[in-house]
C-alpha cells in the first residue's frame, strides 16, 4: 500500500459521510489525495470512478425510499451531461488545477458547516436558471473531477425546490450521471488513469456508501464526523494553495 493505512481509512469514512446526504464524495476524495500528494493526473479519474459507486448506491437507497422526483432532475441534467464530458476533455495546468480544486474544497467546507435549514414547503423550479446551473456545474464537474452535488444541494434547498431527502436523491443521480460523462471525456482523450489501488478504493467506497446511505435515510448524520471531514478539507485546501 503506497499511501499507508490512514489514506484508505479516510476514503472509507468520507464515503460514509457523503453518501449519507446523497453525495458521491469526490471533493473529499480529492482532498485526501491532495494530502497524500497523489498526482493531479490520477486524482480526477480516481474521484470520478469512486463517485459512480458511492453516488449510485446512495441514489438507489433514496429511490427505494420514494424521494426521487424525475421532473426536478431533468432541467439540471440536460446540459450538465454534455458539459461534464467537455470539461473532462480540457487539459489543465497542474497549478491551475490545484487552485480551482482548492476553491471548490472551501465551498464544500461552507456547505458542510453551514447547512441550509429544511424547507417547509417546496415551490416550482425556474427552468432557465436550472438549465444554466446544471450546465455550469457539469462543466466544472468534468474539469476538476467532482460530481457537482456539493453545489447543487444548497441551490435546491435555498430556493426551496426540494426537501432534504429529495435533494439527497437528486444530488446522488446528478453526481452519478455527471461522473459517467466525465469518465467518458477522460477516456476519449486517453487520460483515464486512476491510482493503482483503485479496486481497493472502490471496495471501500461501496462498503462506506452502503453504511452511509442507510444512515442518511433512516437516521441523522454524525455531527462530529462532519466536523472531522471539514477539518481534513480545510487542511487540504491550504495545502493546495500554498504548496
DRENPA-3360 file (N, C-alpha, C; in nm, 2 decimals, always signed):
BEGIN
1 = XXXXXXXX = +0.08/-0.12/+0.00/+0.00/+0.00/+0.00/+0.09/+0.13/+0.00 ~ +0.09/+0.19/-0.11/+0.18/+0.30/-0.13/+0.15/+0.42/-0.04 ~ +0.02/+0.44/-0.01/-0.02/+0.56/+0.07/-0.04/+0.54/+0.22 ~ -0.03/+0.42/+0.26/-0.05/+0.39/+0.41/-0.19/+0.37/+0.45 ~ -0.21/+0.31/+0.56/-0.35/+0.27/+0.61/-0.44/+0.39/+0.63 ~ -0.38/+0.50/+0.68/-0.46/+0.62/+0.70/-0.53/+0.67/+0.58 ~ -0.47/+0.66/+0.47/-0.53/+0.71/+0.34/-0.66/+0.63/+0.31 ~ -0.65/+0.50/+0.33/-0.77/+0.41/+0.30/-0.88/+0.43/+0.40;
9 = XXXXXXXX = -0.84/+0.45/+0.53/-0.94/+0.48/+0.63/-1.02/+0.61/+0.60 ~ -0.95/+0.71/+0.56/-1.01/+0.84/+0.53/-1.10/+0.83/+0.41 ~ -1.07/+0.75/+0.31/-1.15/+0.73/+0.20/-1.28/+0.66/+0.24 ~ -1.27/+0.56/+0.33/-1.39/+0.49/+0.38/-1.48/+0.58/+0.46 ~ -1.42/+0.66/+0.55/-1.50/+0.75/+0.63/-1.57/+0.85/+0.54 ~ -1.50/+0.90/+0.44/-1.56/+1.00/+0.35/-1.68/+0.94/+0.28 ~ -1.66/+0.82/+0.23/-1.78/+0.76/+0.16/-1.90/+0.74/+0.25 ~ -1.88/+0.71/+0.38/-1.99/+0.70/+0.47/-2.06/+0.84/+0.48;
17 = XXXXXXXX = -1.98/+0.94/+0.51/-2.04/+1.07/+0.54/-2.11/+1.13/+0.41 ~ -2.05/+1.13/+0.30/-2.10/+1.19/+0.18/-2.23/+1.11/+0.13 ~ -2.22/+0.98/+0.13/-2.33/+0.90/+0.08/-2.46/+0.92/+0.17 ~ -2.44/+0.96/+0.30/-2.55/+0.98/+0.39/-2.63/+1.10/+0.35 ~ -2.58/+1.19/+0.27/-2.65/+1.31/+0.23/-2.67/+1.30/+0.08 ~ -2.65/+1.19/+0.01/-2.67/+1.17/-0.13/-2.56/+1.22/-0.22 ~ -2.44/+1.23/-0.16/-2.32/+1.28/-0.24/-2.23/+1.16/-0.27 ~ -2.15/+1.18/-0.38/-2.05/+1.08/-0.41/-1.92/+1.09/-0.33;
25 = XXXXXXXX = -1.89/+1.21/-0.29/-1.77/+1.23/-0.21/-1.65/+1.27/-0.28 ~ -1.66/+1.31/-0.41/-1.54/+1.35/-0.48/-1.46/+1.46/-0.42 ~ -1.52/+1.56/-0.37/-1.44/+1.67/-0.31/-1.36/+1.62/-0.19 ~ -1.42/+1.52/-0.11/-1.35/+1.46/+0.00/-1.24/+1.38/-0.05 ~ -1.26/+1.29/-0.15/-1.15/+1.20/-0.20/-1.04/+1.29/-0.26 ~ -1.07/+1.39/-0.33/-0.97/+1.48/-0.39/-0.89/+1.55/-0.28 ~ -0.95/+1.59/-0.17/-0.88/+1.65/-0.06/-0.78/+1.55/+0.00 ~ -0.83/+1.43/+0.02/-0.74/+1.32/+0.08/-0.63/+1.29/-0.01;
33 = XXXXXXXX = -0.65/+1.28/-0.14/-0.55/+1.25/-0.24/-0.45/+1.37/-0.24 ~ -0.50/+1.49/-0.23/-0.41/+1.61/-0.22/-0.32/+1.60/-0.10 ~ -0.37/+1.56/+0.01/-0.29/+1.55/+0.13/-0.18/+1.45/+0.12 ~ -0.21/+1.34/+0.04/-0.11/+1.23/+0.02/-0.03/+1.25/-0.11 ~ -0.04/+1.37/-0.16/+0.05/+1.40/-0.28/+0.02/+1.31/-0.40 ~ -0.10/+1.27/-0.42/-0.13/+1.20/-0.54/-0.13/+1.29/-0.66 ~ -0.08/+1.24/-0.77/-0.07/+1.32/-0.89/-0.20/+1.37/-0.94 ~ -0.21/+1.50/-0.98/-0.34/+1.55/-1.04/-0.39/+1.47/-1.15;
41 = XXXXXXXX = -0.30/+1.41/-1.23/-0.34/+1.32/-1.34/-0.42/+1.20/-1.29 ~ -0.39/+1.15/-1.18/-0.46/+1.03/-1.12/-0.58/+1.07/-1.04 ~ -0.58/+1.19/-0.98/-0.68/+1.23/-0.89/-0.82/+1.24/-0.96 ~ -0.82/+1.30/-1.07/-0.95/+1.33/-1.14/-1.02/+1.19/-1.17 ~ -0.95/+1.10/-1.24/-1.01/+0.98/-1.28/-1.05/+0.90/-1.15 ~ -0.97/+0.89/-1.05/-1.00/+0.82/-0.93/-1.13/+0.87/-0.86 ~ -1.14/+1.00/-0.85/-1.25/+1.05/-0.78/-1.38/+1.03/-0.86 ~ -1.38/+1.04/-0.99/-1.50/+1.02/-1.07/-1.54/+0.88/-1.07;
49 = XXXXXXXX = -1.45/+0.78/-1.07/-1.48/+0.64/-1.06/-1.54/+0.61/-0.93 ~ -1.49/+0.66/-0.82/-1.55/+0.64/-0.69/-1.69/+0.69/-0.68 ~ -1.70/+0.81/-0.74/-1.84/+0.87/-0.74/-1.94/+0.78/-0.80 ~ -1.91/+0.71/-0.90/-2.01/+0.62/-0.97/-2.06/+0.52/-0.87 ~ -1.98/+0.46/-0.79/-2.02/+0.35/-0.70/-2.09/+0.41/-0.58 ~ -2.03/+0.52/-0.52/-2.09/+0.57/-0.39/-2.22/+0.64/-0.42 ~ -2.22/+0.73/-0.52/-2.35/+0.80/-0.55/-2.45/+0.71/-0.61 ~ -2.41/+0.61/-0.68/-2.51/+0.51/-0.74/-2.58/+0.44/-0.63;
57 = XXXXXXXX = -2.51/+0.39/-0.53/-2.57/+0.32/-0.42/-2.66/+0.41/-0.33 ~ -2.61/+0.53/-0.31/-2.68/+0.63/-0.24/-2.82/+0.66/-0.30 ~ -2.81/+0.68/-0.44/-2.93/+0.71/-0.51/-3.03/+0.59/-0.50 ~ -2.98/+0.47/-0.51/-3.07/+0.35/-0.50/-3.15/+0.35/-0.37 ~ -3.07/+0.38/-0.26/-3.13/+0.38/-0.13/-3.24/+0.49/-0.12 ~ -3.22/+0.61/-0.16/-3.32/+0.72/-0.16/-3.43/+0.69/-0.25 ~ -3.40/+0.63/-0.37/-3.50/+0.60/-0.47/-3.60/+0.49/-0.40 ~ -3.55/+0.40/-0.33/-3.63/+0.30/-0.27/-3.72/+0.36/-0.16;
65 = XXXXXXXX = -3.67/+0.47/-0.10/-3.75/+0.54/+0.00/-3.85/+0.63/-0.06 ~ -3.86/+0.64/-0.19/-3.96/+0.72/-0.26/-3.93/+0.87/-0.26 ~ -3.80/+0.91/-0.26/-3.77/+1.05/-0.25/-3.72/+1.11/-0.39 ~ -3.72/+1.03/-0.49/-3.68/+1.07/-0.62/-3.79/+1.14/-0.71 ~ -3.76/+1.26/-0.76/-3.85/+1.33/-0.85/-3.78/+1.36/-0.99 ~ -3.82/+1.28/-1.09/-3.76/+1.29/-1.22/-3.78/+1.43/-1.28 ~ -3.90/+1.49/-1.26/-3.92/+1.62/-1.32/-3.83/+1.73/-1.26 ~ -3.79/+1.71/-1.14/-3.69/+1.80/-1.08/-3.55/+1.78/-1.13;
73 = XXXXXXXX = -3.52/+1.66/-1.16/-3.38/+1.63/-1.21/-3.36/+1.68/-1.36 ~ -3.46/+1.66/-1.44/-3.44/+1.68/-1.59/-3.38/+1.82/-1.63 ~ -3.43/+1.93/-1.58/-3.38/+2.06/-1.62/-3.23/+2.08/-1.58 ~ -3.19/+2.01/-1.48/-3.05/+2.03/-1.43/-2.95/+1.94/-1.51 ~ -3.00/+1.82/-1.56/-2.92/+1.72/-1.62/-2.90/+1.74/-1.77 ~ -3.00/+1.81/-1.83/-3.00/+1.82/-1.98/-2.87/+1.88/-2.03 ~ -2.82/+1.98/-1.97/-2.69/+2.04/-2.02/-2.57/+2.00/-1.94 ~ -2.59/+1.95/-1.82/-2.48/+1.91/-1.73/-2.40/+1.79/-1.79;
81 = XXXXXXXX = -2.47/+1.69/-1.85/-2.40/+1.57/-1.90/-2.31/+1.61/-2.02 ~ -2.35/+1.68/-2.12/-2.26/+1.71/-2.23/-2.15/+1.81/-2.18 ~ -2.18/+1.90/-2.09/-2.08/+1.99/-2.04/-1.98/+1.92/-1.95 ~ -2.02/+1.82/-1.88/-1.92/+1.75/-1.80/-1.83/+1.67/-1.89 ~ -1.88/+1.62/-2.00/-1.79/+1.55/-2.10/-1.69/+1.65/-2.15 ~ -1.74/+1.77/-2.19/-1.64/+1.87/-2.25/-1.54/+1.91/-2.15 ~ -1.59/+1.93/-2.02/-1.50/+1.98/-1.92/-1.39/+1.88/-1.89 ~ -1.42/+1.75/-1.90/-1.32/+1.64/-1.87/-1.22/+1.64/-1.98;
89 = XXXXXXXX = -1.25/+1.69/-2.10/-1.16/+1.68/-2.21/-1.05/+1.80/-2.21 ~ -1.07/+1.89/-2.12/-0.98/+2.00/-2.11/-0.86/+1.96/-2.03 ~ -0.74/+1.99/-2.09/-0.61/+1.96/-2.02/-0.58/+2.08/-1.94 ~ -0.56/+2.06/-1.80/-0.54/+2.17/-1.71/-0.40/+2.17/-1.66 ~ -0.34/+2.29/-1.65/-0.21/+2.30/-1.59/-0.22/+2.26/-1.44 ~ -0.13/+2.18/-1.39/-0.13/+2.13/-1.25/-0.15/+2.24/-1.15 ~ -0.09/+2.35/-1.17/-0.10/+2.46/-1.07/-0.24/+2.52/-1.07 ~ -0.29/+2.54/-1.19/-0.43/+2.59/-1.21/-0.53/+2.49/-1.15;
97 = XXXXXXXX = -0.51/+2.37/-1.18/-0.60/+2.26/-1.13/-0.60/+2.27/-0.97 ~ -0.49/+2.28/-0.91/-0.49/+2.29/-0.76/-0.56/+2.41/-0.71 ~ -0.54/+2.52/-0.78/-0.61/+2.64/-0.73/-0.77/+2.63/-0.74 ~ -0.81/+2.58/-0.86/-0.96/+2.56/-0.88/-1.01/+2.46/-0.78 ~ -0.94/+2.35/-0.76/-0.98/+2.25/-0.66/-0.99/+2.30/-0.52 ~ -0.88/+2.38/-0.49/-0.88/+2.44/-0.35/-1.00/+2.53/-0.33 ~ -1.05/+2.61/-0.43/-1.17/+2.69/-0.42/-1.29/+2.61/-0.40 ~ -1.30/+2.50/-0.47/-1.42/+2.41/-0.46/-1.42/+2.34/-0.32;
105 = XXXXXXXX = -1.30/+2.31/-0.27/-1.30/+2.25/-0.14/-1.35/+2.35/-0.03 ~ -1.31/+2.47/-0.04/-1.36/+2.57/+0.05/-1.51/+2.59/+0.04 ~ -1.57/+2.58/-0.08/-1.71/+2.58/-0.10/-1.77/+2.46/-0.03 ~ -1.71/+2.34/-0.04/-1.76/+2.22/+0.02/-1.76/+2.23/+0.17 ~ -1.65/+2.30/+0.23/-1.65/+2.32/+0.37/-1.76/+2.40/+0.42 ~ -1.79/+2.51/+0.35/-1.90/+2.60/+0.38/-2.03/+2.53/+0.38 ~ -2.05/+2.44/+0.28/-2.17/+2.36/+0.26/-2.19/+2.27/+0.38 ~ -2.08/+2.21/+0.43/-2.09/+2.11/+0.53/-2.12/+2.18/+0.67;
113 = XXXXXXXX = -2.05/+2.29/+0.69/-2.06/+2.35/+0.83/-2.18/+2.44/+0.84 ~ -2.23/+2.50/+0.73/-2.34/+2.59/+0.74/-2.45/+2.54/+0.65 ~ -2.50/+2.42/+0.68/-2.60/+2.36/+0.61/-2.73/+2.44/+0.61 ~ -2.81/+2.43/+0.50/-2.93/+2.50/+0.49/-3.05/+2.44/+0.57 ~ -3.13/+2.53/+0.63/-3.25/+2.48/+0.70/-3.34/+2.40/+0.61 ~ -3.41/+2.30/+0.67/-3.50/+2.22/+0.60/-3.62/+2.31/+0.55 ~ -3.65/+2.31/+0.42/-3.76/+2.39/+0.37/-3.89/+2.33/+0.41 ~ -3.98/+2.41/+0.46/-4.11/+2.36/+0.50/-4.20/+2.33/+0.38;
121 = XXXXXXXX = -4.20/+2.41/+0.28/-4.28/+2.39/+0.16/-4.19/+2.42/+0.04 ~ -4.21/+2.33/-0.07/-4.13/+2.35/-0.19/-4.21/+2.43/-0.29 ~ -4.14/+2.48/-0.39/-4.21/+2.55/-0.50/-4.15/+2.51/-0.63 ~ -4.22/+2.55/-0.75/-4.17/+2.50/-0.88/-4.03/+2.56/-0.92 ~ -3.97/+2.48/-1.00/-3.83/+2.51/-1.04/-3.83/+2.62/-1.15 ~ -3.74/+2.71/-1.15/-3.72/+2.81/-1.26/-3.64/+2.74/-1.36 ~ -3.70/+2.70/-1.47/-3.64/+2.61/-1.57/-3.51/+2.68/-1.63 ~ -3.51/+2.80/-1.68/-3.39/+2.86/-1.74/-3.28/+2.87/-1.64;
129 = XXXXXXXX = -3.30/+2.90/-1.52/-3.20/+2.90/-1.41/-3.14/+2.76/-1.39 ~ -3.23/+2.66/-1.38/-3.19/+2.53/-1.36/-3.10/+2.48/-1.47 ~ -3.14/+2.51/-1.60/-3.06/+2.47/-1.71/-2.92/+2.53/-1.71 ~ -2.91/+2.66/-1.68/-2.78/+2.73/-1.67/-2.70/+2.67/-1.55 ~ -2.76/+2.65/-1.44/-2.69/+2.59/-1.33/-2.64/+2.46/-1.35 ~ -2.72/+2.37/-1.42/-2.68/+2.24/-1.45/-2.56/+2.24/-1.55 ~ -2.56/+2.32/-1.65/-2.45/+2.33/-1.74/-2.32/+2.38/-1.68 ~ -2.33/+2.48/-1.60/-2.21/+2.53/-1.53/-2.15/+2.43/-1.44;
137 = XXXXXXXX = -2.24/+2.36/-1.36/-2.19/+2.26/-1.26/-2.13/+2.14/-1.34 ~ -2.19/+2.10/-1.45/-2.14/+1.99/-1.53/-2.00/+2.02/-1.58 ~ -1.98/+2.14/-1.63/-1.85/+2.18/-1.69/-1.74/+2.17/-1.59 ~ -1.76/+2.23/-1.47/-1.66/+2.23/-1.37/-1.65/+2.09/-1.31 ~ -1.76/+2.01/-1.30/-1.75/+1.87/-1.25/-1.65/+1.79/-1.34 ~ -1.67/+1.80/-1.47/-1.58/+1.72/-1.55/-1.43/+1.77/-1.55 ~ -1.42/+1.91/-1.54/-1.29/+1.97/-1.54/-1.20/+1.93/-1.42 ~ -1.26/+1.93/-1.30/-1.18/+1.90/-1.18/-1.20/+1.77/-1.12;
145 = XXXXXXXX = -1.31/+1.69/-1.16/-1.32/+1.56/-1.11/-1.42/+1.54/-1.00 ~ -1.53/+1.62/-1.00/-1.63/+1.61/-0.90/-1.76/+1.58/-0.97 ~ -1.87/+1.56/-0.89/-2.00/+1.53/-0.95/-2.09/+1.65/-0.95 ~ -2.06/+1.76/-0.87/-2.14/+1.88/-0.87/-2.25/+1.88/-0.76 ~ -2.27/+1.77/-0.69/-2.37/+1.77/-0.59/-2.35/+1.86/-0.48 ~ -2.22/+1.88/-0.44/-2.19/+1.97/-0.33/-2.24/+2.11/-0.35 ~ -2.25/+2.15/-0.48/-2.31/+2.28/-0.51/-2.46/+2.28/-0.54 ~ -2.50/+2.17/-0.60/-2.64/+2.16/-0.64/-2.73/+2.15/-0.51;
153 = XXXXXXXX = -2.69/+2.08/-0.41/-2.77/+2.06/-0.29/-2.81/+2.19/-0.23 ~ -2.72/+2.28/-0.20/-2.76/+2.41/-0.14/-2.85/+2.49/-0.23 ~ -2.83/+2.48/-0.36/-2.92/+2.56/-0.45/-3.06/+2.51/-0.44 ~ -3.08/+2.38/-0.44/-3.21/+2.32/-0.43/-3.28/+2.36/-0.30 ~ -3.20/+2.36/-0.19/-3.26/+2.39/-0.06/-3.28/+2.54/-0.04 ~ -3.19/+2.62/-0.08/-3.20/+2.76/-0.06/-3.32/+2.82/-0.14 ~ -3.34/+2.76/-0.26/-3.45/+2.81/-0.34/-3.58/+2.73/-0.32 ~ -3.58/+2.64/-0.22/-3.70/+2.57/-0.18/-3.76/+2.49/-0.29;
161 = XXXXXXXX = -3.67/+2.43/-0.37/-3.72/+2.34/-0.48/-3.73/+2.20/-0.44 ~ -3.68/+2.16/-0.33/-3.68/+2.02/-0.28/-3.67/+2.01/-0.13 ~ -3.72/+1.90/-0.07/-3.70/+1.88/+0.07/-3.56/+1.82/+0.09 ~ -3.52/+1.80/+0.21/-3.38/+1.75/+0.24/-3.36/+1.61/+0.17 ~ -3.45/+1.52/+0.19/-3.43/+1.39/+0.13/-3.45/+1.38/-0.02 ~ -3.54/+1.47/-0.07/-3.55/+1.48/-0.22/-3.42/+1.53/-0.28 ~ -3.36/+1.63/-0.21/-3.23/+1.69/-0.25/-3.12/+1.58/-0.25 ~ -3.12/+1.49/-0.15/-3.02/+1.39/-0.15/-3.04/+1.29/-0.27;
169 = XXXXXXXX = -3.16/+1.26/-0.30/-3.19/+1.17/-0.41/-3.14/+1.23/-0.55 ~ -3.18/+1.36/-0.57/-3.15/+1.43/-0.69/-3.00/+1.45/-0.70 ~ -2.93/+1.49/-0.59/-2.79/+1.51/-0.59/-2.71/+1.38/-0.63 ~ -2.76/+1.27/-0.57/-2.69/+1.14/-0.60/-2.70/+1.10/-0.74 ~ -2.81/+1.11/-0.81/-2.82/+1.07/-0.95/-2.75/+1.18/-1.04 ~ -2.76/+1.30/-1.00/-2.69/+1.41/-1.07/-2.54/+1.38/-1.07 ~ -2.48/+1.34/-0.96/-2.34/+1.31/-0.95/-2.31/+1.19/-1.03 ~ -2.39/+1.09/-1.02/-2.37/+0.96/-1.10/-2.36/+0.99/-1.25;
177 = XXXXXXXX = -2.45/+1.07/-1.30/-2.46/+1.09/-1.44/-2.34/+1.18/-1.49 ~ -2.31/+1.29/-1.41/-2.20/+1.37/-1.44/-2.07/+1.30/-1.44 ~ -2.05/+1.22/-1.34/-1.93/+1.14/-1.32/-1.91/+1.05/-1.44 ~ -2.02/+0.98/-1.49/-2.01/+0.90/-1.60/-1.97/+0.97/-1.73 ~ -2.03/+1.09/-1.74/-1.99/+1.18/-1.86/-1.84/+1.22/-1.85 ~ -1.80/+1.25/-1.73/-1.66/+1.30/-1.71/-1.56/+1.19/-1.74 ~ -1.60/+1.06/-1.69/-1.51/+0.95/-1.72/-1.50/+0.93/-1.87 ~ -1.62/+0.94/-1.94/-1.62/+0.92/-2.09/-1.53/+1.03/-2.15;
185 = XXXXXXXX = -1.53/+1.15/-2.10/-1.45/+1.26/-2.16/-1.30/+1.23/-2.14 ~ -1.26/+1.18/-2.02/-1.12/+1.15/-1.99/-1.08/+1.03/-2.08 ~ -1.16/+0.93/-2.09/-1.13/+0.82/-2.18/-1.12/+0.85/-2.32 ~ -1.20/+0.95/-2.37/-1.20/+0.99/-2.51/-1.06/+1.05/-2.55 ~ -0.99/+1.11/-2.46/-0.86/+1.16/-2.49/-0.75/+1.08/-2.43 ~ -0.78/+0.96/-2.39/-0.68/+0.86/-2.34/-0.61/+0.90/-2.21 ~ -0.69/+0.96/-2.12/-0.63/+1.01/-2.00/-0.71/+0.96/-1.87 ~ -0.76/+0.84/-1.89/-0.83/+0.77/-1.77/-0.73/+0.69/-1.70;
193 = XXXXXXXX = -0.66/+0.76/-1.60/-0.55/+0.70/-1.53/-0.57/+0.71/-1.38 ~ -0.66/+0.62/-1.32/-0.68/+0.62/-1.17/-0.55/+0.57/-1.10 ~ -0.55/+0.59/-0.97/-0.44/+0.53/-0.89/-0.44/+0.38/-0.90 ~ -0.32/+0.32/-0.88/-0.31/+0.17/-0.90/-0.40/+0.10/-0.80 ~ -0.43/+0.16/-0.68/-0.51/+0.09/-0.58/-0.66/+0.12/-0.60 ~ -0.70/+0.15/-0.72/-0.84/+0.19/-0.74/-0.94/+0.08/-0.71 ~ -0.91/-0.04/-0.72/-1.00/-0.15/-0.69/-1.03/-0.16/-0.54 ~ -0.92/-0.14/-0.46/-0.94/-0.14/-0.32/-1.02/-0.02/-0.28;
201 = XXXXXXXX = -1.00/+0.10/-0.34/-1.08/+0.22/-0.31/-1.22/+0.20/-0.35 ~ -1.25/+0.13/-0.46/-1.39/+0.10/-0.50/-1.46/+0.02/-0.39 ~ -1.39/-0.09/-0.34/-1.44/-0.17/-0.24/-1.48/-0.09/-0.11 ~ -1.38/-0.01/-0.07/-1.41/+0.08/+0.05/-1.52/+0.17/+0.02 ~ -1.53/+0.23/-0.10/-1.64/+0.32/-0.13/-1.77/+0.25/-0.13 ~ -1.78/+0.13/-0.18/-1.91/+0.06/-0.18/-1.95/+0.03/-0.04 ~ -1.85/-0.02/+0.05/-1.89/-0.05/+0.19/-1.93/+0.07/+0.26 ~ -1.86/+0.18/+0.24/-1.89/+0.31/+0.31/-2.03/+0.36/+0.26;
209 = XXXXXXXX = -2.06/+0.35/+0.13/-2.18/+0.40/+0.08/-2.30/+0.32/+0.13 ~ -2.29/+0.19/+0.15/-2.39/+0.11/+0.20/-2.43/+0.15/+0.34 ~ -2.33/+0.18/+0.42/-2.35/+0.22/+0.56/-2.41/+0.36/+0.56 ~ -2.35/+0.45/+0.48/-2.39/+0.59/+0.49/-2.53/+0.62/+0.43 ~ -2.56/+0.55/+0.32/-2.69/+0.58/+0.26/-2.80/+0.52/+0.35 ~ -2.77/+0.42/+0.42/-2.87/+0.37/+0.52/-2.89/+0.46/+0.64 ~ -2.78/+0.51/+0.69/-2.78/+0.61/+0.80/-2.86/+0.74/+0.76 ~ -2.83/+0.78/+0.64/-2.89/+0.91/+0.59/-3.04/+0.89/+0.57;
217 = XXXXXXXX = -3.08/+0.77/+0.53/-3.22/+0.75/+0.50/-3.30/+0.74/+0.63 ~ -3.24/+0.68/+0.73/-3.32/+0.64/+0.85/-3.28/+0.71/+0.98 ~ -3.15/+0.77/+0.97/-3.10/+0.83/+1.10/-3.03/+0.96/+1.06 ~ -2.99/+1.03/+1.16/-2.91/+1.16/+1.14/-2.77/+1.13/+1.12 ~ -2.70/+1.22/+1.04/-2.56/+1.21/+1.01/-2.48/+1.26/+1.14 ~ -2.37/+1.19/+1.16/-2.29/+1.23/+1.28/-2.23/+1.37/+1.26 ~ -2.26/+1.46/+1.36/-2.21/+1.59/+1.36/-2.06/+1.59/+1.37 ~ -2.01/+1.51/+1.46/-1.86/+1.50/+1.49/-1.79/+1.46/+1.36;
225 = XXXXXXXX = -1.85/+1.36/+1.29/-1.78/+1.31/+1.17/-1.78/+1.42/+1.06 ~ -1.89/+1.50/+1.06/-1.89/+1.62/+0.97/-1.78/+1.72/+0.99 ~ -1.76/+1.75/+1.12/-1.65/+1.84/+1.16/-1.51/+1.79/+1.13 ~ -1.50/+1.66/+1.15/-1.37/+1.59/+1.12/-1.34/+1.60/+0.97 ~ -1.43/+1.57/+0.89/-1.41/+1.58/+0.75/-1.39/+1.72/+0.70 ~ -1.46/+1.81/+0.76/-1.44/+1.96/+0.72/-1.30/+2.00/+0.76 ~ -1.24/+1.95/+0.87/-1.11/+1.98/+0.90/-1.01/+1.93/+0.80 ~ -1.03/+1.81/+0.75/-0.95/+1.75/+0.65/-0.95/+1.83/+0.52;
233 = XXXXXXXX = -1.08/+1.87/+0.48/-1.09/+1.95/+0.36/-1.02/+2.08/+0.37 ~ -1.03/+2.15/+0.49/-0.97/+2.28/+0.51/-0.82/+2.27/+0.50 ~ -0.76/+2.17/+0.57/-0.61/+2.15/+0.56/-0.57/+2.12/+0.42 ~ -0.65/+2.04/+0.35/-0.61/+2.01/+0.21/-0.62/+2.13/+0.12 ~ -0.72/+2.22/+0.14/-0.73/+2.34/+0.06/-0.61/+2.43/+0.08 ~ -0.56/+2.44/+0.20/-0.45/+2.53/+0.23/-0.32/+2.46/+0.17 ~ -0.32/+2.33/+0.17/-0.20/+2.26/+0.11/-0.20/+2.29/-0.04 ~ -0.31/+2.29/-0.10/-0.32/+2.31/-0.25/-0.28/+2.46/-0.28;
241 = XXX = -0.32/+2.55/-0.20/-0.29/+2.69/-0.23/-0.15/+2.73/-0.20 ~ -0.09/+2.67/-0.10/+0.04/+2.72/-0.05/+0.16/+2.63/-0.08 ~ +0.13/+2.51/-0.13/+0.25/+2.42/-0.16/+0.25/+2.37/-0.30;
% end
